[in-house]
Amino acid sequence: MGIPIVAPHAAGFAQQAFAQGWGTPIREHSADGVANAVLEACDRLNELRDHLRPPEDQLTAMLREVTSKAESRHSAGTLRRLAYRLLGN
């Protein structure tokens, strides 16, 4: 997280990066395919960086998701206190 990536177009781990605009797919499984993807990423580096979210935003989103999913197992008061301490709101 936090850096643009180049990865095979079918790689599951890279789908979020492609969808959010901070990844460049390797479309052809060959040396030329890798080279073309790296060159494309270099040409688009500023654009790729612009689509990244700062790591603290990713952490905040992850903590919100965790507390949201935990609601069914814990009291609302406990979760509000946890969210307030971790997220400050």
MARVEX-136402 format. One record per atom (N, C-alpha, C, O): residue number from 1; atom name; y, z, x. Coordinates in nm, 3 decimals, padded with zeros to 5 digits. Example, Ala and Ser with C-alpha at 12.3 -4.5 7.8 and 13.67 -1.06 7.14 Angstrom:
BEGIN
+------+------+---------+---------+---------+
| resi | name |       Y |       Z |       X |
+------+------+---------+---------+---------+
|    1 |    N | -00.569 |  00.780 |  01.319 |
|    1 |   CA | -00.450 |  00.780 |  01.230 |
|    1 |    C | -00.330 |  00.780 |  01.320 |
|    1 |    O | -00.332 |  00.846 |  01.424 |
|    2 |    N | -00.225 |  00.708 |  01.285 |
|    2 |   CA | -00.106 |  00.714 |  01.367 |
|    2 |    C |  00.003 |  00.787 |  01.290 |
|    2 |    O |  00.114 |  00.804 |  01.341 |
+------+------+---------+---------+---------+
***
This chain:
BEGIN
+------+------+---------+---------+---------+
| resi | name |       Y |       Z |       X |
+------+------+---------+---------+---------+
|    1 |    N | -00.119 |  00.000 |  00.083 |
|    1 |   CA |  00.000 |  00.000 |  00.000 |
|    1 |    C |  00.125 |  00.000 |  00.087 |
|    1 |    O |  00.128 |  00.058 |  00.196 |
|    2 |    N |  00.225 | -00.066 |  00.037 |
|    2 |   CA |  00.353 | -00.063 |  00.105 |
|    2 |    C |  00.380 | -00.178 |  00.199 |
|    2 |    O |  00.490 | -00.188 |  00.254 |
|    3 |    N |  00.281 | -00.267 |  00.221 |
|    3 |   CA |  00.306 | -00.384 |  00.305 |
|    3 |    C |  00.252 | -00.508 |  00.234 |
|    3 |    O |  00.154 | -00.500 |  00.161 |
|    4 |    N |  00.317 | -00.623 |  00.255 |
|    4 |   CA |  00.263 | -00.747 |  00.198 |
|    4 |    C |  00.125 | -00.775 |  00.259 |
|    4 |    O |  00.098 | -00.739 |  00.373 |
|    5 |    N |  00.038 | -00.841 |  00.180 |
|    5 |   CA | -00.096 | -00.870 |  00.230 |
|    5 |    C | -00.130 | -01.018 |  00.218 |
|    5 |    O | -00.070 | -01.091 |  00.139 |
|    6 |    N | -00.226 | -01.059 |  00.299 |
|    6 |   CA | -00.291 | -01.190 |  00.289 |
|    6 |    C | -00.439 | -01.159 |  00.273 |
|    6 |    O | -00.497 | -01.087 |  00.355 |
|    7 |    N | -00.501 | -01.213 |  00.168 |
|    7 |   CA | -00.641 | -01.182 |  00.140 |
|    7 |    C | -00.705 | -01.299 |  00.065 |
|    7 |    O | -00.634 | -01.382 |  00.007 |
|    8 |    N | -00.839 | -01.305 |  00.066 |
|    8 |   CA | -00.907 | -01.410 | -00.011 |
|    8 |    C | -00.866 | -01.405 | -00.158 |
|    8 |    O | -00.850 | -01.296 | -00.215 |
|    9 |    N | -00.850 | -01.521 | -00.220 |
|    9 |   CA | -00.799 | -01.527 | -00.357 |
|    9 |    C | -00.887 | -01.454 | -00.457 |
|    9 |    O | -00.838 | -01.410 | -00.561 |
|   10 |    N | -01.016 | -01.439 | -00.430 |
|   10 |   CA | -01.106 | -01.373 | -00.523 |
|   10 |    C | -01.127 | -01.225 | -00.492 |
|   10 |    O | -01.204 | -01.158 | -00.561 |
|   11 |    N | -01.060 | -01.173 | -00.390 |
|   11 |   CA | -01.080 | -01.033 | -00.351 |
|   11 |    C | -01.026 | -00.939 | -00.458 |
|   11 |    O | -00.907 | -00.943 | -00.491 |
|   12 |    N | -01.113 | -00.857 | -00.512 |
|   12 |   CA | -01.072 | -00.764 | -00.618 |
|   12 |    C | -00.962 | -00.670 | -00.575 |
|   12 |    O | -00.871 | -00.642 | -00.652 |
|   13 |    N | -00.970 | -00.621 | -00.452 |
|   13 |   CA | -00.870 | -00.525 | -00.404 |
|   13 |    C | -00.731 | -00.585 | -00.395 |
|   13 |    O | -00.632 | -00.511 | -00.393 |
|   14 |    N | -00.721 | -00.717 | -00.390 |
|   14 |   CA | -00.591 | -00.782 | -00.371 |
|   14 |    C | -00.529 | -00.835 | -00.500 |
|   14 |    O | -00.416 | -00.884 | -00.498 |
|   15 |    N | -00.599 | -00.826 | -00.612 |
|   15 |   CA | -00.549 | -00.884 | -00.736 |
|   15 |    C | -00.416 | -00.824 | -00.780 |
|   15 |    O | -00.328 | -00.896 | -00.828 |
|   16 |    N | -00.399 | -00.695 | -00.763 |
|   16 |   CA | -00.272 | -00.631 | -00.799 |
|   16 |    C | -00.159 | -00.688 | -00.713 |
|   16 |    O | -00.049 | -00.714 | -00.764 |
|   17 |    N | -00.184 | -00.706 | -00.585 |
|   17 |   CA | -00.081 | -00.761 | -00.496 |
|   17 |    C | -00.043 | -00.902 | -00.537 |
|   17 |    O |  00.076 | -00.937 | -00.537 |
|   18 |    N | -00.141 | -00.983 | -00.573 |
|   18 |   CA | -00.111 | -01.119 | -00.617 |
|   18 |    C | -00.032 | -01.117 | -00.748 |
|   18 |    O |  00.066 | -01.190 | -00.763 |
|   19 |    N | -00.075 | -01.035 | -00.842 |
|   19 |   CA | -00.010 | -01.029 | -00.974 |
|   19 |    C |  00.133 | -00.978 | -00.965 |
|   19 |    O |  00.220 | -01.022 | -01.040 |
|   20 |    N |  00.157 | -00.885 | -00.872 |
|   20 |   CA |  00.290 | -00.825 | -00.860 |
|   20 |    C |  00.378 | -00.898 | -00.759 |
|   20 |    O |  00.494 | -00.861 | -00.740 |
|   21 |    N |  00.325 | -01.000 | -00.695 |
|   21 |   CA |  00.406 | -01.083 | -00.608 |
|   21 |    C |  00.422 | -01.035 | -00.465 |
|   21 |    O |  00.511 | -01.083 | -00.395 |
|   22 |    N |  00.338 | -00.942 | -00.419 |
|   22 |   CA |  00.349 | -00.897 | -00.281 |
|   22 |    C |  00.225 | -00.931 | -00.198 |
|   22 |    O |  00.201 | -00.871 | -00.094 |
|   23 |    N |  00.147 | -01.028 | -00.247 |
|   23 |   CA |  00.031 | -01.074 | -00.173 |
|   23 |    C |  00.022 | -01.226 | -00.173 |
|   23 |    O |  00.068 | -01.291 | -00.267 |
|   24 |    N | -00.036 | -01.280 | -00.068 |
|   24 |   CA | -00.057 | -01.425 | -00.057 |
|   24 |    C | -00.207 | -01.451 | -00.048 |
|   24 |    O | -00.273 | -01.398 |  00.041 |
|   25 |    N | -00.260 | -01.532 | -00.139 |
|   25 |   CA | -00.405 | -01.557 | -00.137 |
|   25 |    C | -00.447 | -01.661 | -00.033 |
|   25 |    O | -00.375 | -01.757 | -00.006 |
|   26 |    N | -00.564 | -01.639 |  00.023 |
|   26 |   CA | -00.629 | -01.739 |  00.107 |
|   26 |    C | -00.711 | -01.824 |  00.010 |
|   26 |    O | -00.810 | -01.777 | -00.046 |
|   27 |    N | -00.669 | -01.947 | -00.010 |
|   27 |   CA | -00.730 | -02.031 | -00.114 |
|   27 |    C | -00.854 | -02.107 | -00.065 |
|   27 |    O | -00.938 | -02.146 | -00.146 |
|   28 |    N | -00.865 | -02.126 |  00.064 |
|   28 |   CA | -00.976 | -02.203 |  00.120 |
|   28 |    C | -01.041 | -02.118 |  00.230 |
|   28 |    O | -00.973 | -02.069 |  00.320 |
|   29 |    N | -01.173 | -02.101 |  00.222 |
|   29 |   CA | -01.244 | -02.020 |  00.320 |
|   29 |    C | -01.273 | -02.102 |  00.446 |
|   29 |    O | -01.385 | -02.150 |  00.467 |
|   30 |    N | -01.170 | -02.115 |  00.529 |
|   30 |   CA | -01.181 | -02.188 |  00.655 |
|   30 |    C | -01.069 | -02.139 |  00.746 |
|   30 |    O | -00.979 | -02.067 |  00.702 |
|   31 |    N | -01.075 | -02.177 |  00.871 |
|   31 |   CA | -00.968 | -02.140 |  00.964 |
|   31 |    C | -00.834 | -02.196 |  00.916 |
|   31 |    O | -00.732 | -02.128 |  00.924 |
|   32 |    N | -00.836 | -02.320 |  00.866 |
|   32 |   CA | -00.712 | -02.379 |  00.814 |
|   32 |    C | -00.661 | -02.303 |  00.692 |
|   32 |    O | -00.541 | -02.283 |  00.676 |
|   33 |    N | -00.753 | -02.260 |  00.607 |
|   33 |   CA | -00.714 | -02.184 |  00.488 |
|   33 |    C | -00.645 | -02.054 |  00.523 |
|   33 |    O | -00.544 | -02.017 |  00.463 |
|   34 |    N | -00.701 | -01.983 |  00.622 |
|   34 |   CA | -00.640 | -01.857 |  00.667 |
|   34 |    C | -00.504 | -01.885 |  00.730 |
|   34 |    O | -00.406 | -01.817 |  00.701 |
|   35 |    N | -00.499 | -01.985 |  00.817 |
|   35 |   CA | -00.373 | -02.019 |  00.884 |
|   35 |    C | -00.266 | -02.057 |  00.783 |
|   35 |    O | -00.150 | -02.016 |  00.795 |
|   36 |    N | -00.302 | -02.137 |  00.683 |
|   36 |   CA | -00.205 | -02.178 |  00.581 |
|   36 |    C | -00.153 | -02.058 |  00.502 |
|   36 |    O | -00.034 | -02.051 |  00.472 |
|   37 |    N | -00.242 | -01.966 |  00.468 |
|   37 |   CA | -00.200 | -01.847 |  00.393 |
|   37 |    C | -00.106 | -01.760 |  00.476 |
|   37 |    O | -00.007 | -01.709 |  00.424 |
|   38 |    N | -00.138 | -01.742 |  00.603 |
|   38 |   CA | -00.052 | -01.661 |  00.690 |
|   38 |    C |  00.084 | -01.728 |  00.707 |
|   38 |    O |  00.187 | -01.661 |  00.701 |
|   39 |    N |  00.086 | -01.859 |  00.726 |
|   39 |   CA |  00.213 | -01.930 |  00.738 |
|   39 |    C |  00.294 | -01.920 |  00.609 |
|   39 |    O |  00.416 | -01.901 |  00.613 |
|   40 |    N |  00.227 | -01.933 |  00.494 |
|   40 |   CA |  00.296 | -01.918 |  00.366 |
|   40 |    C |  00.356 | -01.778 |  00.353 |
|   40 |    O |  00.470 | -01.762 |  00.309 |
|   41 |    N |  00.278 | -01.677 |  00.391 |
|   41 |   CA |  00.327 | -01.539 |  00.384 |
|   41 |    C |  00.448 | -01.519 |  00.476 |
|   41 |    O |  00.545 | -01.453 |  00.438 |
|   42 |    N |  00.442 | -01.576 |  00.594 |
|   42 |   CA |  00.557 | -01.565 |  00.686 |
|   42 |    C |  00.681 | -01.631 |  00.627 |
|   42 |    O |  00.791 | -01.578 |  00.638 |
|   43 |    N |  00.663 | -01.747 |  00.566 |
|   43 |   CA |  00.776 | -01.817 |  00.503 |
|   43 |    C |  00.834 | -01.738 |  00.386 |
|   43 |    O |  00.953 | -01.747 |  00.358 |
|   44 |    N |  00.749 | -01.661 |  00.319 |
|   44 |   CA |  00.791 | -01.587 |  00.199 |
|   44 |    C |  00.807 | -01.438 |  00.224 |
|   44 |    O |  00.814 | -01.360 |  00.129 |
|   45 |    N |  00.813 | -01.395 |  00.349 |
|   45 |   CA |  00.809 | -01.253 |  00.380 |
|   45 |    C |  00.915 | -01.172 |  00.306 |
|   45 |    O |  00.884 | -01.066 |  00.252 |
|   46 |    N |  01.038 | -01.218 |  00.303 |
|   46 |   CA |  01.142 | -01.143 |  00.232 |
|   46 |    C |  01.111 | -01.132 |  00.084 |
|   46 |    O |  01.129 | -01.026 |  00.024 |
|   47 |    N |  01.064 | -01.240 |  00.025 |
|   47 |   CA |  01.026 | -01.238 | -00.117 |
|   47 |    C |  00.911 | -01.141 | -00.141 |
|   47 |    O |  00.914 | -01.064 | -00.237 |
|   48 |    N |  00.809 | -01.144 | -00.055 |
|   48 |   CA |  00.696 | -01.053 | -00.069 |
|   48 |    C |  00.742 | -00.908 | -00.059 |
|   48 |    O |  00.699 | -00.824 | -00.138 |
|   49 |    N |  00.828 | -00.879 |  00.036 |
|   49 |   CA |  00.880 | -00.742 |  00.052 |
|   49 |    C |  00.960 | -00.698 | -00.070 |
|   49 |    O |  00.953 | -00.581 | -00.110 |
|   50 |    N |  01.034 | -00.790 | -00.129 |
|   50 |   CA |  01.116 | -00.756 | -00.246 |
|   50 |    C |  01.032 | -00.711 | -00.364 |
|   50 |    O |  01.080 | -00.637 | -00.450 |
|   51 |    N |  00.907 | -00.755 | -00.370 |
|   51 |   CA |  00.820 | -00.719 | -00.482 |
|   51 |    C |  00.746 | -00.587 | -00.461 |
|   51 |    O |  00.679 | -00.539 | -00.552 |
|   52 |    N |  00.757 | -00.530 | -00.344 |
|   52 |   CA |  00.691 | -00.403 | -00.317 |
|   52 |    C |  00.766 | -00.290 | -00.384 |
|   52 |    O |  00.889 | -00.291 | -00.392 |
|   53 |    N |  00.691 | -00.192 | -00.431 |
|   53 |   CA |  00.753 | -00.069 | -00.479 |
|   53 |    C |  00.748 |  00.030 | -00.364 |
|   53 |    O |  00.650 |  00.034 | -00.290 |
|   54 |    N |  00.852 |  00.111 | -00.349 |
|   54 |   CA |  00.846 |  00.214 | -00.244 |
|   54 |    C |  00.726 |  00.307 | -00.268 |
|   54 |    O |  00.691 |  00.333 | -00.382 |
|   55 |    N |  00.664 |  00.357 | -00.160 |
|   55 |   CA |  00.547 |  00.444 | -00.175 |
|   55 |    C |  00.572 |  00.562 | -00.267 |
|   55 |    O |  00.482 |  00.603 | -00.340 |
|   56 |    N |  00.695 |  00.620 | -00.266 |
|   56 |   CA |  00.720 |  00.734 | -00.353 |
|   56 |    C |  00.713 |  00.695 | -00.500 |
|   56 |    O |  00.673 |  00.776 | -00.584 |
|   57 |    N |  00.751 |  00.571 | -00.534 |
|   57 |   CA |  00.736 |  00.524 | -00.672 |
|   57 |    C |  00.590 |  00.511 | -00.709 |
|   57 |    O |  00.552 |  00.542 | -00.822 |
|   58 |    N |  00.507 |  00.467 | -00.616 |
|   58 |   CA |  00.364 |  00.456 | -00.642 |
|   58 |    C |  00.304 |  00.594 | -00.663 |
|   58 |    O |  00.220 |  00.613 | -00.751 |
|   59 |    N |  00.347 |  00.692 | -00.583 |
|   59 |   CA |  00.297 |  00.828 | -00.597 |
|   59 |    C |  00.337 |  00.885 | -00.732 |
|   59 |    O |  00.256 |  00.947 | -00.800 |
|   60 |    N |  00.462 |  00.866 | -00.770 |
|   60 |   CA |  00.509 |  00.917 | -00.899 |
|   60 |    C |  00.429 |  00.856 | -01.012 |
|   60 |    O |  00.387 |  00.927 | -01.103 |
|   61 |    N |  00.406 |  00.725 | -01.008 |
|   61 |   CA |  00.328 |  00.659 | -01.113 |
|   61 |    C |  00.186 |  00.712 | -01.116 |
|   61 |    O |  00.131 |  00.734 | -01.224 |
|   62 |    N |  00.126 |  00.734 | -01.000 |
|   62 |   CA | -00.010 |  00.785 | -00.994 |
|   62 |    C | -00.017 |  00.927 | -01.050 |
|   62 |    O | -00.109 |  00.959 | -01.125 |
|   63 |    N |  00.079 |  01.011 | -01.014 |
|   63 |   CA |  00.080 |  01.148 | -01.066 |
|   63 |    C |  00.100 |  01.150 | -01.217 |
|   63 |    O |  00.038 |  01.230 | -01.286 |
|   64 |    N |  00.186 |  01.064 | -01.267 |
|   64 |   CA |  00.204 |  01.055 | -01.412 |
|   64 |    C |  00.074 |  01.014 | -01.481 |
|   64 |    O |  00.039 |  01.069 | -01.585 |
|   65 |    N |  00.003 |  00.919 | -01.424 |
|   65 |   CA | -00.123 |  00.874 | -01.482 |
|   65 |    C | -00.227 |  00.985 | -01.480 |
|   65 |    O | -00.299 |  01.005 | -01.578 |
|   66 |    N | -00.237 |  01.057 | -01.369 |
|   66 |   CA | -00.333 |  01.166 | -01.358 |
|   66 |    C | -00.304 |  01.274 | -01.462 |
|   66 |    O | -00.395 |  01.321 | -01.530 |
|   67 |    N | -00.178 |  01.314 | -01.473 |
|   67 |   CA | -00.145 |  01.419 | -01.570 |
|   67 |    C | -00.167 |  01.370 | -01.713 |
|   67 |    O | -00.208 |  01.447 | -01.799 |
|   68 |    N | -00.141 |  01.243 | -01.738 |
|   68 |   CA | -00.163 |  01.188 | -01.871 |
|   68 |    C | -00.312 |  01.190 | -01.908 |
|   68 |    O | -00.348 |  01.228 | -02.019 |
|   69 |    N | -00.397 |  01.150 | -01.814 |
|   69 |   CA | -00.541 |  01.147 | -01.841 |
|   69 |    C | -00.600 |  01.288 | -01.851 |
|   69 |    O | -00.702 |  01.308 | -01.916 |
|   70 |    N | -00.536 |  01.384 | -01.787 |
|   70 |   CA | -00.588 |  01.520 | -01.789 |
|   70 |    C | -00.553 |  01.594 | -01.918 |
|   70 |    O | -00.607 |  01.702 | -01.943 |
|   71 |    N | -00.464 |  01.540 | -01.999 |
|   71 |   CA | -00.420 |  01.609 | -02.120 |
|   71 |    C | -00.534 |  01.646 | -02.212 |
|   71 |    O | -00.529 |  01.750 | -02.278 |
|   72 |    N | -00.635 |  01.565 | -02.218 |
|   72 |   CA | -00.747 |  01.594 | -02.309 |
|   72 |    C | -00.830 |  01.712 | -02.261 |
|   72 |    O | -00.908 |  01.768 | -02.339 |
|   73 |    N | -00.816 |  01.751 | -02.136 |
|   73 |   CA | -00.897 |  01.860 | -02.081 |
|   73 |    C | -00.819 |  01.988 | -02.055 |
|   73 |    O | -00.879 |  02.092 | -02.029 |
|   74 |    N | -00.688 |  01.983 | -02.061 |
|   74 |   CA | -00.606 |  02.099 | -02.027 |
|   74 |    C | -00.498 |  02.119 | -02.133 |
|   74 |    O | -00.464 |  02.027 | -02.206 |
|   75 |    N | -00.446 |  02.242 | -02.139 |
|   75 |   CA | -00.341 |  02.269 | -02.236 |
|   75 |    C | -00.214 |  02.194 | -02.200 |
|   75 |    O | -00.187 |  02.167 | -02.083 |
|   76 |    N | -00.136 |  02.160 | -02.301 |
|   76 |   CA | -00.011 |  02.087 | -02.280 |
|   76 |    C |  00.085 |  02.167 | -02.194 |
|   76 |    O |  00.156 |  02.110 | -02.111 |
|   77 |    N |  00.089 |  02.298 | -02.212 |
|   77 |   CA |  00.180 |  02.381 | -02.133 |
|   77 |    C |  00.147 |  02.377 | -01.984 |
|   77 |    O |  00.237 |  02.368 | -01.901 |
|   78 |    N |  00.020 |  02.384 | -01.952 |
|   78 |   CA | -00.022 |  02.377 | -01.812 |
|   78 |    C |  00.017 |  02.243 | -01.751 |
|   78 |    O |  00.066 |  02.237 | -01.638 |
|   79 |    N | -00.006 |  02.137 | -01.825 |
|   79 |   CA |  00.028 |  02.004 | -01.774 |
|   79 |    C |  00.178 |  01.983 | -01.760 |
|   79 |    O |  00.222 |  01.919 | -01.665 |
|   80 |    N |  00.257 |  02.037 | -01.852 |
|   80 |   CA |  00.403 |  02.026 | -01.839 |
|   80 |    C |  00.451 |  02.097 | -01.714 |
|   80 |    O |  00.536 |  02.046 | -01.641 |
|   81 |    N |  00.395 |  02.216 | -01.688 |
|   81 |   CA |  00.434 |  02.290 | -01.567 |
|   81 |    C |  00.395 |  02.212 | -01.441 |
|   81 |    O |  00.472 |  02.204 | -01.346 |
|   82 |    N |  00.275 |  02.155 | -01.442 |
|   82 |   CA |  00.229 |  02.076 | -01.328 |
|   82 |    C |  00.319 |  01.954 | -01.307 |
|   82 |    O |  00.361 |  01.926 | -01.195 |
|   83 |    N |  00.348 |  01.883 | -01.414 |
|   83 |   CA |  00.434 |  01.765 | -01.403 |
|   83 |    C |  00.572 |  01.803 | -01.354 |
|   83 |    O |  00.630 |  01.732 | -01.271 |
|   84 |    N |  00.626 |  01.913 | -01.404 |
|   84 |   CA |  00.759 |  01.955 | -01.362 |
|   84 |    C |  00.762 |  01.986 | -01.213 |
|   84 |    O |  00.854 |  01.948 | -01.142 |
|   85 |    N |  00.658 |  02.057 | -01.165 |
|   85 |   CA |  00.653 |  02.093 | -01.022 |
|   85 |    C |  00.634 |  01.971 | -00.934 |
|   85 |    O |  00.693 |  01.961 | -00.827 |
|   86 |    N |  00.550 |  01.877 | -00.978 |
|   86 |   CA |  00.521 |  01.759 | -00.895 |
|   86 |    C |  00.626 |  01.650 | -00.906 |
|   86 |    O |  00.658 |  01.583 | -00.808 |
|   87 |    N |  00.679 |  01.632 | -01.027 |
|   87 |   CA |  00.768 |  01.519 | -01.052 |
|   87 |    C |  00.914 |  01.558 | -01.066 |
|   87 |    O |  01.003 |  01.475 | -01.053 |
|   88 |    N |  00.938 |  01.685 | -01.094 |
|   88 |   CA |  01.075 |  01.732 | -01.106 |
|   88 |    C |  01.144 |  01.692 | -01.235 |
|   88 |    O |  01.267 |  01.696 | -01.242 |
|   89 |    N |  01.067 |  01.654 | -01.338 |
|   89 |   CA |  01.130 |  01.623 | -01.467 |
|   89 |    C |  01.039 |  01.653 | -01.581 |
|   89 |    O |  01.076 |  01.633 | -01.697 |
+------+------+---------+---------+---------+
***
